[in-house]
Amino acid sequence: MLCAVVEGNKTTDGSRVSRLAGRFPRDPAWDVLSSLPWAYIHTRTDLDVWRLSNELKLGVYALLHSAAVQRDPEFRNQIRNAAASAPRNIAEGFGRYLPREFSQYLRVANGSLMEVSNHLQDGCDRGYFTNADIDPLLILARRASAAVTRLLRYLQTVPSTPRTRPREP
């Protein structure tokens, strides 16, 4: 089990709370980090911001299979690279272990999410996509951007010491 919800001094799987539990204040912004409240984050895939941006990336990839977009390789490559950039930067920032460095990568990822939104609108203007095609992806991009913003706010409250893994007993 990667994530265990903390209830009192025990987790839902019955194990004792690790030393990490006291590191992070009980803040509603923590909910951004995982769909389970007060869960431990072990990998980038546990982060909601990464999951949302990756879902957007996959949606953009699916949208790029239309014949009209295939005839414009420059546009196709730009939107594909922007869509891949957001989860890539979130993952790289998460691996840096310092809240300040993670924040820098989150800001770059947020810029990439805005770029994807712009490319989607541009593709609609060029006649490659319809509004019905891009509306769910634009909503997903807004949700991912909002989650990044909330995570950035949370990281401002965390001391800038590196995350440590709990020691095995």
FENQUI-V66001 format. One record per residue. D_CENTER is the distance of its C-alpha to the mean C-alpha in whole Angstrom. Layout:
D_CENTER + D_CENTER
This chain:
21 + 18 + 17 + 20 + 20 + 23 + 26 + 28 + 29 + 28 + 25 + 25 + 26 + 29 + 28 + 29 + 26 + 25 + 25 + 22 + 22 + 24 + 22 + 19 + 21 + 21 + 19 + 17 + 14 + 14 + 13 + 9 + 9 + 10 + 12 + 15 + 17 + 17 + 16 + 16 + 13 + 14 + 12 + 8 + 8 + 9 + 6 + 5 + 2 + 3 + 5 + 5 + 5 + 7 + 9 + 10 + 11 + 13 + 15 + 16 + 17 + 19 + 20 + 22 + 24 + 27 + 30 + 30 + 26 + 28 + 31 + 29 + 27 + 26 + 24 + 22 + 21 + 20 + 18 + 17 + 16 + 14 + 12 + 12 + 11 + 7 + 6 + 9 + 9 + 6 + 8 + 11 + 11 + 10 + 13 + 15 + 16 + 17 + 15 + 16 + 15 + 12 + 12 + 14 + 11 + 8 + 11 + 12 + 8 + 9 + 12 + 11 + 10 + 13 + 15 + 14 + 15 + 19 + 19 + 19 + 22 + 24 + 24 + 25 + 28 + 29 + 29 + 27 + 25 + 26 + 24 + 24 + 22 + 20 + 19 + 17 + 15 + 15 + 14 + 11 + 10 + 12 + 10 + 6 + 8 + 10 + 7 + 6 + 10 + 11 + 9 + 11 + 14 + 14 + 14 + 17 + 19 + 18 + 21 + 20 + 22 + 20 + 18 + 21 + 21 + 24 + 27 + 29 + 32
